[in-house]
Amino acid sequence: MTGWDDATVREHIWEHISGARWFSGKGRCGVLARLMPLAPVVNEQDLQVLPVIAQVGYPQAPDEYYQLLLALRPGRVAGLAQIVIADQPFTVTDATEDKLALTAWAQIILEGTPVATDESWQLHRRLAAPEPVRPAERFSGEQSNTSIMVGDAIIIIKLFRRLEPGDNLDITVHSVLNDAGVSSVATLYGFISGQIPAEEDIPTDLAMIIEKLPQPQDGWELITAKAVDLVDVTDLVADLGRCLRTIHDALGRTFGTTEIDGSRVADDMIRRLDAAVVTAPALAPHRDTLATRFEKLRGRRLAAQRIHGDFHLGQTLLTPDGWRIIDFEGEPLKPLAERRLPDSRWRDVAGMVRSLSYATSAHATPTAPEPLAWARRASEAFLTGYGRPTTAEQDVLAAYEVDKADYEAVYETLNRPTWVDIPLSAIRAMRQD
């Protein structure tokens, strides 16, 4: 039995995993089933840095896999755990919190010729790193994944935390859009794939190496700041609409287009609406009116293709060279197989329309007539930039808007009850259309 199987080691590492911001299994009674180390990327006498896959089990749900980047140093010092491997004691630390370990790892990934001695992982380079690696550190604003900033240069290594067997959509889409010459996404320099020992036949993407965009302004922060004083944003969001259209057109050409059953889409939306009414009772008076938006999809075939899948202002950055769209992994809570499915491009459009409405949360009176009018103007400008829907497409867009607003009402009811009137004001306006 190796050191990774030691009960005390597992206990300490599980404590670290379960408390991490990127761990999505909180409150679900998960247990650490096993730790599966891959071959070290850094393998020096005084330092090893290696990916370790944690398999987490749940009482009534499938197991999940999470990636740790751990450092091992000889001896016993402060760290996550003490481990003995081949009769030698090591201290285990989180490499993403250790600048020396992280920089050594980044240097090998970007400048060296890393080789997994057991083929448990592989580096796939598309472009050479643009400059020598300087100190690396973890981005403090991490959420579901961990971004490693390499110096003050133009490289980010994005370490995927929750792993699912198969290709990562963020890598796939960036690669396709780069090849198509789309300028509104970052440049992909390469990626790392590996084998989850429990899923030996299916490669899994572990990390991506991507351009750090110059002087980025977070789209959500930018637009909400302007919403405080209702500053005009129509030109900005019209440009954003044009970017999204360019991306959709490129994805449609590359992956192809198809059709989905509007009746099935309507059934799914009505099911979510009825569940939402239970959790957010304020939706109940609107239920029947909202359901009619979904019923208009029945008996129709809806155009579908590969889309962003989780599009909102937080997935956009404004640079000196214009808008850039990021994070093409889709809705993080959906299974990967579902996120790969074609969907209506109007889902992405509806996501941005609702996000522009939410930007009024920064205003002193977000649901007053003036901020609501500001949000409508912004949405109209975005639609103008993207390309306005046909009469038939208007029904599709409206249905996706309602579906998103229902979700928002549930979220606010559970997490920010004082904000629930933001989606409800939009829902009331929908009833009047």
Secondary structure as GFF3:
##gff-version 3
##sequence-region A 1 433
A	DSSP	three_ten_helix	3	5	.	.	.	ID=ss1
A	DSSP	alpha_helix	7	18	.	.	.	ID=ss2
A	DSSP	beta_strand	31	37	.	.	.	ID=ss3
A	DSSP	beta_strand	42	44	.	.	.	ID=ss4
A	DSSP	beta_strand	47	58	.	.	.	ID=ss5
A	DSSP	beta_strand	61	74	.	.	.	ID=ss6
A	DSSP	beta_strand	81	85	.	.	.	ID=ss7
A	DSSP	beta_strand	88	94	.	.	.	ID=ss8
A	DSSP	three_ten_helix	95	97	.	.	.	ID=ss9
A	DSSP	alpha_helix	99	111	.	.	.	ID=ss10
A	DSSP	beta_strand	121	125	.	.	.	ID=ss11
A	DSSP	beta_strand	136	138	.	.	.	ID=ss12
A	DSSP	beta_strand	146	150	.	.	.	ID=ss13
A	DSSP	beta_strand	155	159	.	.	.	ID=ss14
A	DSSP	beta_strand	162	163	.	.	.	ID=ss15
A	DSSP	alpha_helix	169	179	.	.	.	ID=ss16
A	DSSP	beta_strand	188	195	.	.	.	ID=ss17
A	DSSP	three_ten_helix	197	199	.	.	.	ID=ss18
A	DSSP	beta_strand	203	211	.	.	.	ID=ss19
A	DSSP	beta_strand	217	218	.	.	.	ID=ss20
A	DSSP	alpha_helix	219	228	.	.	.	ID=ss21
A	DSSP	alpha_helix	234	255	.	.	.	ID=ss22
A	DSSP	beta_strand	257	261	.	.	.	ID=ss23
A	DSSP	alpha_helix	262	279	.	.	.	ID=ss24
A	DSSP	three_ten_helix	281	286	.	.	.	ID=ss25
A	DSSP	alpha_helix	287	295	.	.	.	ID=ss26
A	DSSP	beta_strand	301	305	.	.	.	ID=ss27
A	DSSP	three_ten_helix	313	315	.	.	.	ID=ss28
A	DSSP	beta_strand	316	319	.	.	.	ID=ss29
A	DSSP	beta_strand	322	325	.	.	.	ID=ss30
A	DSSP	alpha_helix	336	339	.	.	.	ID=ss31
A	DSSP	alpha_helix	345	358	.	.	.	ID=ss32
A	DSSP	three_ten_helix	359	362	.	.	.	ID=ss33
A	DSSP	alpha_helix	369	386	.	.	.	ID=ss34
A	DSSP	alpha_helix	391	415	.	.	.	ID=ss35
A	DSSP	three_ten_helix	417	419	.	.	.	ID=ss36
A	DSSP	alpha_helix	421	432	.	.	.	ID=ss37
###
